[in-house]
Amino acid sequence: AVHARTTKDGREVWHVKAPGPFAALGCKVTLSAGRYRLTGRARAAPAGGGVPSVMLRHFGTTFAGELRPVNWQEIGFDFQIAEGPAPEEVDLFFEMRGSGEAWLEIASLRLIKLK
């Protein structure tokens, strides 16, 4: 898989390219207890077959709620961090399933704590 910071359609993006079955980009963040929403704009392109699925998620969740955005589209993921004695380290991912390419617009990424 290829992972790179580049531009696409005049946007600064993270680019993922893979022959299949999946590729992912991730980062680790420390979060206190509560409900969160992670959002961003993504698009995908096929490599021979159908358009690959993309989603945002955190480590430990299943691949569900994926989209096949052929044009720039908002994607998102809601999750909860349980109460504990200290903040929790969480691995957040932009993941692609299938063969092809996917782009995640860097400026569109938002991590919001919900009430």
JONORZI-V641848 format. One record per residue. N is the residue number from 0. PHI is phi as a letter, one per 30 degrees, with the letter a starting at -180 (none if undefined). OMEGA is omega in whole degrees, -180 to 180 (999 if undefined). Layout:
# JONORZI-V641848
n=N phi=PHI omega=OMEGA
n=N phi=PHI omega=OMEGA
This chain:
# JONORZI-V641848
n=0 phi=none omega=178
n=1 phi=c omega=177
n=2 phi=b omega=-178
n=3 phi=a omega=171
n=4 phi=c omega=-174
n=5 phi=a omega=174
n=6 phi=b omega=178
n=7 phi=b omega=-180
n=8 phi=h omega=179
n=9 phi=i omega=-179
n=10 phi=c omega=173
n=11 phi=d omega=-171
n=12 phi=b omega=162
n=13 phi=c omega=-176
n=14 phi=c omega=177
n=15 phi=b omega=179
n=16 phi=b omega=-178
n=17 phi=a omega=176
n=18 phi=d omega=-179
n=19 phi=j omega=-4
n=20 phi=d omega=177
n=21 phi=a omega=174
n=22 phi=b omega=-179
n=23 phi=a omega=170
n=24 phi=c omega=-178
n=25 phi=b omega=173
n=26 phi=b omega=-179
n=27 phi=c omega=177
n=28 phi=b omega=177
n=29 phi=c omega=-175
n=30 phi=b omega=173
n=31 phi=d omega=-179
n=32 phi=e omega=177
n=33 phi=k omega=178
n=34 phi=c omega=-177
n=35 phi=b omega=173
n=36 phi=b omega=176
n=37 phi=c omega=-179
n=38 phi=b omega=176
n=39 phi=a omega=177
n=40 phi=c omega=-177
n=41 phi=b omega=170
n=42 phi=b omega=-177
n=43 phi=b omega=178
n=44 phi=b omega=-178
n=45 phi=d omega=172
n=46 phi=b omega=179
n=47 phi=j omega=-178
n=48 phi=c omega=178
n=49 phi=d omega=179
n=50 phi=d omega=-180
n=51 phi=d omega=176
n=52 phi=d omega=175
n=53 phi=b omega=175
n=54 phi=a omega=169
n=55 phi=c omega=180
n=56 phi=a omega=171
n=57 phi=b omega=-177
n=58 phi=e omega=179
n=59 phi=j omega=177
n=60 phi=c omega=179
n=61 phi=d omega=179
n=62 phi=d omega=-179
n=63 phi=b omega=-180
n=64 phi=i omega=-178
n=65 phi=d omega=178
n=66 phi=b omega=174
n=67 phi=b omega=-173
n=68 phi=d omega=177
n=69 phi=d omega=172
n=70 phi=c omega=-179
n=71 phi=e omega=-177
n=72 phi=b omega=177
n=73 phi=d omega=174
n=74 phi=b omega=-178
n=75 phi=a omega=-178
n=76 phi=a omega=175
n=77 phi=c omega=179
n=78 phi=a omega=-178
n=79 phi=b omega=174
n=80 phi=c omega=-177
n=81 phi=d omega=175
n=82 phi=d omega=178
n=83 phi=a omega=-177
n=84 phi=d omega=-178
n=85 phi=b omega=174
n=86 phi=e omega=-176
n=87 phi=c omega=173
n=88 phi=d omega=-176
n=89 phi=b omega=174
n=90 phi=c omega=178
n=91 phi=c omega=-175
n=92 phi=b omega=162
n=93 phi=c omega=-172
n=94 phi=b omega=177
n=95 phi=b omega=175
n=96 phi=c omega=-178
n=97 phi=j omega=179
n=98 phi=c omega=180
n=99 phi=k omega=-179
n=100 phi=b omega=175
n=101 phi=b omega=180
n=102 phi=b omega=177
n=103 phi=b omega=-178
n=104 phi=d omega=-174
n=105 phi=d omega=-177
n=106 phi=d omega=-178
n=107 phi=d omega=-177
n=108 phi=d omega=178
n=109 phi=b omega=172
n=110 phi=c omega=-173
n=111 phi=c omega=172
n=112 phi=d omega=-178
n=113 phi=d omega=179
n=114 phi=d omega=999
